[in-house]
Amino acid sequence: MTGSGPPPVSLIVPVLDDSPHSPWSIHTLLEDLVDIPGEVILVLNDPPNQGDLMTHPRVDHWCANSRNPGVARSWSIGMALATQETAVILNADLRLERSAVETIARALHELPEAAVVGPEGALIDFTTLQSVRHLARGVATEPTPVNAVSGFLFGLRLDRLRDKGIAFDTRYTPCFFEEIDLGLQVLRANLRSWVVPCEGYQHDWGVSGKDPDTEIAFLGRRESLRGIRNRAEALFREKWAEVI
C-alpha cells in the first residue's frame, strides 16, 4: 500500500476468558498494543474475573456485560463505543504488531469500495456453504476480493457500513455465520470485502477447532457447538434464500 500515514483506528477486543487454548491472551495482547496507536475498547464478557482490565493504562473504553452476549453482539457493542470511523476487531488471543493494523487500516481507505479487510478469508460456494478457496496466512500475494473475511482479525469502514445500513445480525448469537452474513450484506450494498497480504500477527484457532459436542454458555443458557452451528445455518439459509 502507498500513500500517507494510516488513518486513526478504534481497536475493539471482546474478552471472554484468559484464552486457555492459546499461549496468548488479552494480557499479552495489551502488551503488544502499547506500541500500536489507536483507542483500545474492551468488551468484557466475564466481569467478575476481569476487573483488573478496567483500569489497565492501555484501555481507553470498556463495557462489562453481565452474561456472554456472543460474537455478533460483542462486535456491535465495541463498534458503538468507537469514536473513529476505522475499526479493527481483534481476538483476545492474538499476538500483534503495528504493521498488521496499519496494513489493514490503509487498505480500508485505498482499495476500491472496501468495507471489510483482513489478512485471511474465503471464497464461498453458497449452494453448499463450503469454502472453495481459503486464503490462509500468506496465500494472498496481492489484495483479493473475497466473500468472507475471517473474524479473528479484521478491519471495518464504519462510515460505509452505517451509510448502507449494514450491521451484524445478532440472531447468530453466540457464533457462526456472522462473517458470511456480513460478506453478503457488503456485496448487496455494492461494496467489497478484501484479503490483503499482511504479516505481523499470530493466532491459534479456538472455538472453530473444538469438539462439536462442546457446550458454550451465553445469555443464561448452554448449547453445543453442533446445535449452534445447525441453528445458525438454518437461519442463514432462510434469510438469504433468494440470493443463494
BELHUJO-V342925 format. One line per field, one symbol per residue. phi: phi as a letter, one per 30 degrees, with the letter a starting at -180 (. if undefined). burial: b if it has 24 or more other C-alpha atoms within 12 Angstrom, else e. A space follows every 10 residues. Layout:
# BELHUJO-V342925
phi->???
burial->???
This chain:
# BELHUJO-V342925
phi->.bjdddddbc ccbdbcachd dbdcaedddd dddeccdkdc bccccbeecb ddddcdddcc babbcdbddi dddddddddd ddccdcbbcb ddcccbcedd ddddddddcc dehdbbbadb aaccdddchc dcaccdeidd caebdbdbcd ddaacbdddd dddcicaddd ddecaiiddd ddeddddddi cbcbcbeaci abacdcedcd edddcccahi bbadeddddd dddddddddc edcc
burial->eeeeebbbbb bbbbbbbbbe eeebbbbebb ebbeebbbbb bbbbbbeeeb eebbeeebbb bbbbbebbbb bbbbbbbbbb bbebbbbbbb bbbbbbbbbb bbbbbbbbbb bebbbbbbbb bbbbebeebe eeebbebeeb eebbbbbbbb bbbbbbbbbb beeeebbbbb bbbbbbbbbb bbbbbbbeee bbbbbbbbbe bbbbebbeee eeeeebebee eeeebeebbe ebbeebeeee eeee
